[in-house]
Amino acid sequence: MKAASAPKEMASRPLFTWLWRGYLRKHLWGLLAALAIMSIEGSSLGLFSLLVQPMFDTVLVGGDYTALWQVGFAIFAIFLVRGIAAMAHRILLTRIAQRTAGAIRSDLLAHLMTLDSSFHQTKAPGELIERCQGDVQAINSVWATIITGVGRDMVALVWLFGVALSIDWRWTLVTMVAAPLLVIPSYLVQLYVRRASRRAREIASRMSTRLDEVFHGINPIKLNALERYQSRRDRALVDQRIEAEVTTAVWQSAIPGLLDLMSGIGFLCVMLYGGSQIIEGDKTVGQFMAFFTAIGLAFDPLRRLGSLSGKWQNAAASIERILGLFNESPTILGPATPKPAPSGAPDLALDGVSFAYGDMSVLRDVSFTAPAGKTTALVGASGAGKSTIFHVLTRLQDPTSGRVLIGGTDARDLALGELRGLFSVVSQDAALFDETLRENILLGREGVSDAHLDEVLRAAHVADFLPNLADGLDSPAGPRGSNLSGGQRQRVAIARALLRDTPVLLLDEATSALDTRSEQIVQGALERLSQGRTTLVIAHRLSTVRDADQIVVMDQGRVMDIGTHDALLERGGIYADLYAMQFKSDDADAEAS
């Protein structure tokens, strides 16, 4: 059963616990080393403020030349060590941060690929890309800032306030007189930042979805003159993103702004209180300058620490979105004790199978058997449920009722990997990756000999067009195979299926988008591919399935008739009507040409 999605509001503690236990804890020693180095950097400010008093009282007022060199070199050494420490901890944190981000992205992608097809039908690719990239980056940039705040800024504050207390604890209390005023406003600001950040991330997801749709549909956009329309829609999202980001920035800057107000009140109070003591001779100028330097240097780390709560709320919004995905779980699972997969080409049977998308019924009590080693064609109008049959066979979807039998074994009793390992699919939209043709055919498969690969390329007619490519088999296919023609992409997909060498072949409109010559070449390759395999073919062109061993006629999710081409024509009915309609259409096209 699918786990519940992450709640809208989650406490920050469990969110950081997830980040720590899942990813940061494995880098514990590196983080401890970074914290130790950062503590050196943080303590340098306190040491510098300590040297301010002798610099004024002993050197500048007292005129001690020996102390001049001693204090000067001590300050130089402090800043030298501070610079080296800053560089070292940044290198360590960057390495850990990149590895952590990479691990979260990899885990998230691996998890998303386990989720059912129904999940991916409701989530736009752009939204998932934004969660894998933008949300992960938001998390990654913040936790490193938090670690830096703890390791450097907290240590700096401890040292600086220690120096201030050692000079005069009353001055220090006077400086902090306005601190209680920050408590309630800070809490309210954190709530607003979380909400504003969540809205900004949601808008970023919609923007990524829009970009994905535009770039994948660039040709239809140009052909339909939709450039201005798409630009207006994108501009509207950009304006919303700007508003959301500005709102987030306003609330994030509120806490540092409140700290500025607190510091200003504190400086005013200590100036009035401490200044009068110096005028009366109770305190030296060196003491006041050392105190003033310590408090002044504390101002920047205090501001950074104050902004951490706002930044964490920003990251928390991204963590909630990512946890929402991790909390999703697949509903289509393999059995605890799977049965062995059938050997050889199995028969495929649907026994009373029904399937519905929500309230929309797609398959209605479908029953038929595709004989082992034979070719069965599925024909019918669009929306008849033909592609859904492929989905239930491979368990991309599970039927609402009924059984799918593979070689007499219920598909639910087979391990998912072994079940899908029985099938090769060649569809009209051959899924090629932006890699070389070789990589698109091998798909990571190792140990394939050159002789076997050449045999596959010849059988799929890929070898016919390789001489026309600059780098042959190592030529890039381009995004979604854009460097190849439709017929060439189909032949690459067939070569992939031949190399996969599975006992069942599913052909989904594999030649529907091809010209006559390409169709003949691809059809010949498909016939060779289907030899000795149980083959199911979805086709709208009935001329391509005339020689099928069996034709299943479907309409509105039901099996209306089963038989050979000749038997179905002789009986009349839907198949005969479809064939007559296509025959007339082909004759009309021939006369027109």
C-alpha positions in Angstrom: 0.0 0.0 0.0 1.2 3.5 -0.9 2.7 5.3 2.1 1.2 8.6 3.1 2.7 11.7 1.5 4.7 14.0 3.7 2.5 16.4 5.7 2.3 20.0 4.8 3.9 21.2 8.0 6.8 19.1 9.5 8.9 20.0 12.5 12.4 21.0 11.6 14.0 18.5 14.0 12.7 15.3 12.1 13.8 17.0 8.8 17.3 17.5 10.0 17.3 14.0 11.5 16.5 12.6 8.1 19.3 14.6 6.5 21.8 13.6 9.2 21.0 9.9 9.5 20.6 9.4 5.8 23.5 11.3 4.4 25.7 13.5 6.7 26.5 10.9 9.3 28.6 8.8 6.9 30.9 11.9 6.6 31.2 12.3 10.4 35.0 12.4 10.5 35.3 14.9 7.7 32.7 17.1 9.4 34.5 16.9 12.7 37.7 17.9 10.9 36.0 20.8 9.3 34.5 21.9 12.6 37.9 21.8 14.3 39.4 23.9 11.5 36.4 26.3 11.6 36.8 26.7 15.4 40.4 27.9 14.7 39.1 30.4 12.3 36.3 31.5 14.7 38.6 31.8 17.7 41.0 34.1 15.7 38.5 37.0 16.0 38.5 36.7 19.8 42.3 36.6 19.9 42.4 39.7 17.7 40.0 41.6 20.0 42.2 40.7 23.0 45.2 42.4 21.3 43.3 45.6 20.8 43.7 46.7 24.4 47.6 46.4 24.5 47.7 47.9 21.0 46.0 51.1 22.4 47.1 51.2 26.1 50.7 49.9 25.7 51.7 50.8 22.2 49.7 53.8 21.0 49.3 55.5 24.4 52.3 54.1 26.3 54.7 54.4 23.3 56.4 50.9 23.8 58.3 50.1 20.6 59.1 46.6 21.7 55.4 45.9 22.2 54.7 47.5 18.8 56.6 44.6 17.0 55.2 42.0 19.3 51.6 43.0 18.8 52.1 43.6 15.1 53.5 40.2 14.4 50.9 38.5 16.7 48.1 40.2 14.6 49.8 39.1 11.4 50.0 35.5 12.7 46.3 35.5 13.7 45.2 36.5 10.2 47.6 34.1 8.5 46.2 31.2 10.4 42.7 32.5 9.9 43.2 32.5 6.1 44.6 29.0 6.0 41.9 27.6 8.2 39.2 29.3 6.0 40.6 27.7 2.9 40.9 24.3 4.4 37.4 24.0 5.8 35.9 25.3 2.6 37.6 22.5 0.7 36.4 19.9 3.1 32.8 21.1 3.2 32.6 21.5 -0.6 33.8 17.9 -1.0 31.2 16.6 1.6 28.5 18.8 0.2 28.9 17.6 -3.4 29.0 14.0 -2.3 25.9 14.5 -0.2 24.0 16.2 -2.9 25.0 13.5 -5.4 23.9 10.8 -3.0 20.5 12.4 -2.5 20.0 12.9 -6.2 21.0 9.3 -7.0 18.8 7.9 -4.2 15.8 10.0 -5.3 16.2 9.1 -9.0 16.6 5.4 -8.1 13.4 5.6 -5.9 11.4 7.4 -8.6 12.2 4.7 -11.1 10.7 2.1 -8.8 7.3 3.9 -8.7 4.4 2.8 -10.8 3.6 4.1 -14.2 0.4 5.6 -12.7 2.6 7.9 -10.5 4.6 9.2 -13.5 1.4 9.8 -15.4 0.3 12.3 -12.8 3.7 14.0 -12.2 5.2 16.1 -15.0 8.9 15.4 -15.8 9.8 19.0 -15.3 8.4 18.9 -11.7 10.5 15.7 -10.9 13.6 17.3 -12.5 13.2 20.4 -10.3 12.9 18.2 -7.2 16.0 16.2 -8.2 18.0 19.4 -9.0 16.6 22.5 -7.5 15.3 21.1 -4.2 18.4 19.0 -3.6 20.6 22.1 -4.3 18.5 24.2 -1.9 19.1 21.6 0.8 22.8 21.2 0.0 23.6 25.0 0.2 21.8 25.4 3.5 23.2 22.5 5.6 26.8 23.6 4.7 25.9 27.1 5.9 24.5 25.7 9.2 27.6 23.6 9.8 29.7 26.7 9.1 27.5 28.7 11.5 28.0 26.1 14.3 31.7 25.5 13.7 32.9 29.0 13.0 30.3 31.6 14.0 29.3 30.1 17.3 33.0 29.6 18.3 33.6 33.2 17.3 30.7 34.5 19.4 31.8 32.5 22.4 35.3 34.0 22.1 34.1 37.5 21.4 31.6 37.6 24.2 34.1 36.0 26.5 36.5 38.9 25.8 33.6 41.3 26.3 32.7 39.7 29.6 36.3 39.7 30.8 36.6 43.4 30.2 33.2 44.3 31.9 30.3 42.1 32.4 28.0 45.0 33.0 28.8 46.5 29.6 28.0 43.1 28.0 24.6 43.0 29.7 23.8 46.5 28.6 24.6 45.6 25.0 22.1 42.7 25.1 19.3 44.7 26.6 17.2 44.5 23.4 17.6 40.7 22.9 14.3 39.6 24.4 12.5 41.7 21.8 13.6 39.2 19.1 11.9 36.1 20.4 8.3 36.4 19.2 9.1 38.2 15.9 11.8 35.5 15.1 9.2 32.7 15.6 6.6 34.4 13.3 9.2 35.1 10.6 10.2 31.5 10.5 6.6 30.5 9.8 6.3 33.0 7.0 9.6 32.0 5.5 8.6 28.3 5.3 5.4 29.1 3.5 7.0 31.5 1.1 9.8 29.1 0.3 7.4 26.3 -0.3 5.5 28.5 -2.8 8.7 29.5 -4.5 9.7 25.8 -4.9 6.3 24.9 -6.3 6.5 27.7 -8.9 10.0 26.6 -9.8 8.6 23.1 -10.5 6.0 24.6 -12.8 8.6 26.6 -14.6 10.7 23.4 -15.2 7.6 21.6 -16.5 6.9 24.5 -18.9 10.5 24.4 -20.2 10.4 20.7 -20.6 7.1 21.0 -22.6 8.5 23.8 -24.8 11.7 22.2 -25.7 10.2 18.8 -26.4 7.4 20.4 -28.4 9.5 23.0 -30.2 8.4 21.9 -33.8 4.6 22.0 -33.0 5.1 25.4 -31.4 6.8 26.7 -34.5 4.3 25.2 -36.9 1.4 26.6 -35.0 3.0 30.0 -34.4 2.7 29.6 -30.6 5.9 31.4 -29.7 4.2 34.5 -28.3 1.6 32.3 -26.5 4.2 30.2 -24.8 6.3 33.3 -24.0 3.4 34.9 -22.3 2.7 31.8 -20.2 6.4 31.6 -19.3 6.5 35.3 -18.4 3.5 34.8 -16.1 5.4 32.1 -14.2 8.6 34.1 -14.1 6.6 37.0 -12.6 5.2 34.7 -10.0 8.6 33.3 -9.2 10.1 36.7 -8.8 7.3 37.7 -6.4 7.7 34.5 -4.4 11.5 34.8 -4.2 11.3 38.5 -3.2 8.8 37.6 -0.6 11.0 34.9 0.7 14.0 37.2 0.7 12.1 39.9 2.6 11.2 37.5 5.4 14.6 36.0 5.4 16.2 39.4 5.9 13.8 40.3 8.7 15.8 38.5 11.4 19.1 40.1 10.5 17.2 43.4 10.4 15.9 42.8 13.9 19.5 42.0 15.0 20.6 45.3 13.5 18.0 47.1 15.6 19.0 45.1 18.7 22.7 45.9 18.1 22.0 49.6 17.5 20.1 49.9 20.8 22.9 47.9 22.6 25.7 50.1 21.1 23.8 53.3 22.1 23.4 52.0 25.7 27.0 50.9 26.1 28.3 54.1 24.6 26.3 56.2 27.1 27.1 53.9 30.0 30.8 53.1 29.2 31.7 56.4 27.8 30.8 58.2 31.0 33.1 55.7 32.9 36.0 56.5 30.6 35.5 60.2 31.0 35.5 59.8 34.8 38.7 57.7 34.5 37.3 54.4 35.7 38.1 52.6 32.4 40.9 53.0 29.9 40.5 53.8 26.2 42.2 50.4 25.4 39.6 48.6 27.5 36.7 50.4 25.7 38.2 49.8 22.2 38.9 46.1 23.0 35.3 45.8 24.2 34.0 47.8 21.2 36.0 45.7 18.8 34.8 42.4 20.3 31.2 43.4 20.1 31.7 44.9 16.6 33.3 41.7 15.3 30.5 39.7 16.9 28.0 41.6 14.7 28.7 39.7 11.5 28.6 36.1 12.9 25.5 37.1 14.9 23.9 38.3 11.7 24.8 35.1 9.9 23.5 33.0 12.7 20.3 35.0 12.8 19.7 34.4 9.1 20.2 30.6 9.5 16.7 30.1 10.8 15.3 31.7 7.6 17.6 29.8 5.4 16.8 26.5 7.2 13.1 27.2 6.7 13.9 27.5 3.0 15.7 24.2 3.0 12.9 22.6 5.1 10.4 23.4 2.4 12.6 21.5 -0.1 13.2 18.6 2.3 9.4 18.3 2.7 8.9 18.1 -1.1 11.7 15.5 -1.4 10.4 13.4 1.6 7.0 13.6 -0.1 8.5 11.6 -3.0 10.4 9.2 -0.8 7.2 8.5 1.0 5.6 7.4 -2.2 5.9 3.6 -2.6 5.2 1.3 -5.6 1.9 -0.7 -5.5 3.1 -3.2 -8.2 5.4 -5.5 -6.4 6.8 -8.9 -6.9 5.8 -11.9 -4.7 7.7 -12.8 -1.6 8.3 -16.3 -3.0 8.3 -16.0 -6.8 7.7 -18.9 -9.1 10.3 -19.7 -11.8 9.8 -17.9 -15.2 8.8 -20.2 -18.1 11.6 -21.3 -20.4 11.3 -20.8 -24.1 8.5 -18.9 -25.9 5.5 -19.1 -23.6 1.8 -18.7 -24.5 0.2 -15.5 -23.2 -3.4 -15.6 -21.9 -5.8 -13.0 -20.5 -8.5 -14.5 -18.5 -11.5 -12.2 -17.8 -9.2 -9.1 -17.5 -10.7 -5.7 -16.7 -8.9 -2.5 -16.1 -10.0 1.1 -15.4 -8.2 4.5 -15.0 -10.2 5.8 -12.1 -13.9 5.8 -13.2 -13.0 5.3 -16.9 -13.2 1.6 -17.9 -10.5 0.7 -20.5 -10.7 -3.2 -20.6 -13.9 -5.1 -20.1 -13.7 -8.8 -19.3 -11.0 -9.5 -22.0 -10.1 -13.1 -22.6 -7.9 -14.6 -25.3 -4.7 -16.7 -25.7 -1.7 -15.8 -27.8 -0.2 -19.2 -28.7 3.5 -19.9 -28.0 5.8 -19.1 -30.9 3.0 -17.6 -33.0 2.1 -14.1 -34.0 -1.1 -12.6 -32.6 -2.3 -9.2 -33.9 -4.5 -6.8 -31.9 -6.6 -4.5 -34.1 -9.4 -2.0 -33.5 -10.1 1.7 -33.3 -8.0 4.1 -31.1 -9.1 3.7 -27.5 -10.1 0.1 -27.9 -7.6 -0.9 -25.1 -4.8 -2.5 -27.2 -1.9 -0.7 -25.6 -3.3 -1.3 -22.2 -3.1 -5.0 -22.9 0.7 -4.6 -23.3 0.8 -2.7 -20.0 -1.0 -5.5 -18.0 1.1 -8.2 -19.7 4.3 -6.5 -18.5 2.7 -5.4 -15.2 3.2 -1.7 -15.8 -0.5 -1.8 -14.7 -2.3 -4.5 -12.8 -5.8 -5.5 -13.9 -8.7 -4.5 -11.8 -10.0 -8.0 -12.1 -9.0 -11.2 -13.9 -5.7 -12.9 -14.5 -2.7 -12.6 -16.9 -1.0 -15.9 -17.5 2.5 -16.3 -18.8 3.1 -19.9 -19.8 0.3 -20.9 -17.5 1.7 -19.0 -14.5 0.0 -15.9 -13.1 2.1 -12.8 -13.9 1.7 -11.7 -10.2 3.6 -14.9 -9.1 6.7 -14.0 -11.1 9.5 -11.7 -9.9 9.1 -8.4 -11.6 12.6 -8.4 -13.1 12.2 -11.9 -14.5 8.7 -11.1 -15.9 9.9 -8.0 -17.7 13.0 -9.9 -18.8 10.7 -12.1 -21.0 9.6 -9.1 -23.2 11.1 -6.9 -25.8 9.1 -4.0 -27.0 9.4 -2.1 -30.3 7.0 0.9 -30.6 6.3 3.7 -33.0 8.1 6.1 -30.7 11.5 4.3 -30.4 13.0 5.5 -27.1 16.6 6.5 -27.9 19.0 8.3 -25.6 21.3 11.1 -26.3 24.3 8.8 -26.6 26.0 6.9 -29.4 24.2 4.3 -31.5 26.5 1.7 -29.9 25.4 2.6 -26.4 21.7 2.8 -27.5 21.9 -0.8 -28.8 24.0 -2.3 -26.0 22.3 -0.4 -23.1 25.1 -1.3 -20.7 25.3 -4.9 -21.8 28.9 -6.2 -21.5 30.6 -9.2 -23.1 28.9 -8.8 -26.6 31.4 -9.9 -29.2 32.0 -7.8 -32.3 30.8 -10.7 -34.5 27.5 -11.1 -32.7 27.0 -7.3 -32.7 27.6 -7.2 -36.5 25.1 -10.0 -37.0 22.5 -8.1 -35.1 23.2 -4.9 -37.0 22.8 -6.7 -40.3 19.6 -8.5 -39.3 18.0 -5.2 -38.1 19.2 -3.4 -41.3 21.2 -0.9 -39.1 24.3 -1.8 -41.1 22.6 -0.4 -44.2 22.9 3.2 -43.1 26.0 3.1 -40.9 28.3 4.0 -43.8 26.4 7.3 -44.2 27.2 8.4 -40.6 30.5 10.2 -39.9 31.5 8.0 -37.0 29.5 4.9 -37.9 28.2 3.0 -34.8 29.9 5.6 -32.5 27.9 8.5 -34.0 25.6 10.4 -31.5 21.9 9.6 -31.8 21.0 13.1 -30.6 18.3 14.1 -28.1 15.6 11.4 -28.4 17.3 10.1 -31.5 16.9 13.4 -33.4 20.0 12.8 -35.6 18.3 9.8 -37.1 15.2 9.4 -39.4 12.1 7.6 -38.2 13.1 4.4 -40.0 16.6 4.5 -38.7 15.4 4.9 -35.1 13.1 1.9 -35.6 15.9 -0.2 -36.9 18.1 0.7 -33.9 15.2 -0.3 -31.6 14.9 -3.6 -33.4 18.7 -4.2 -33.1 18.3 -3.6 -29.4 15.5 -6.1 -29.2 17.5 -8.7 -31.2 20.4 -8.3 -28.8 18.1 -8.6 -25.8 16.9 -11.9 -27.3 13.7 -12.4 -25.2 11.1 -15.1 -25.9 8.2 -12.6 -26.2 8.0 -9.7 -28.6 5.6 -6.8 -28.3 5.2 -4.6 -31.4 3.2 -1.4 -30.9 2.5 0.4 -34.2 6.2 -0.2 -35.1 5.8 0.9 -38.7 2.9 3.3 -38.6 4.9 6.5 -38.9 7.2 5.3 -41.7 7.2 5.9 -45.5 6.6 2.9 -47.8 10.3 2.1 -48.4 11.3 2.4 -44.7 8.2 0.3 -43.7 9.3 -2.5 -46.0 12.8 -2.6 -44.6 11.6 -2.4 -41.0 8.8 -4.9 -41.6 11.4 -7.4 -43.0 13.5 -6.9 -39.9 10.5 -7.4 -37.6 9.6 -10.6 -39.4 13.1 -11.9 -38.8 12.9 -10.7 -35.2 9.6 -12.5 -34.5 10.8 -15.9 -35.7 10.5 -18.5 -32.8 9.0 -15.9 -30.5 5.6 -15.3 -29.1 4.7 -12.1 -30.8 1.9 -9.6 -30.2 1.4 -6.9 -32.7 -0.7 -3.7 -32.4 -1.5 -2.3 -35.9 -3.8 0.1 -37.5 -2.7 -0.8 -41.0 -4.4 -4.1 -41.4 -2.2 -4.9 -44.4 0.7 -5.4 -42.1 -1.0 -8.2 -40.1 -2.7 -10.2 -42.8 -0.3 -13.0 -42.3 -0.7 -13.1 -38.5 -1.5 -16.6 -37.1 -4.4 -15.0 -35.1 -6.1 -11.6 -35.1 -7.9 -10.3 -32.0 -10.5 -7.6 -32.9 -11.2 -5.2 -30.1 -13.8 -2.4 -29.6 -14.3 -0.2 -26.6 -12.3 -2.5 -24.3 -13.9 -5.7 -25.4 -12.8 -8.6 -27.6 -15.3 -8.7 -30.4 -13.9 -11.5 -32.6 -10.8 -13.7 -33.0 -9.6 -15.5 -36.1 -7.3 -15.4 -39.1 -7.5 -12.6 -41.7 -9.5 -14.7 -44.2 -11.9 -16.1 -41.6 -12.6 -12.6 -40.2 -13.3 -11.2 -43.7 -15.6 -14.2 -44.4 -17.6 -13.6 -41.2 -17.9 -9.9 -41.8 -18.3 -7.6 -38.8 -15.9 -5.0 -37.4 -12.7 -6.4 -39.0 -14.3 -6.6 -42.4 -15.6 -3.1 -42.1 -12.2 -1.7 -41.0 -10.5 -3.6 -43.9 -13.0 -2.3 -46.5 -12.5 1.2 -45.1 -8.8 1.1 -45.4 -8.9 -0.6 -48.8 -11.0 2.3 -50.1 -8.7 4.8 -48.5 -5.7 3.2 -50.0 -7.3 3.2 -53.5 -8.2 6.9 -53.1 -4.6 7.7 -52.1 -3.3 5.8 -55.1 -5.7 7.6 -57.5 -4.7 11.0 -56.0 -1.1 10.3 -56.4 
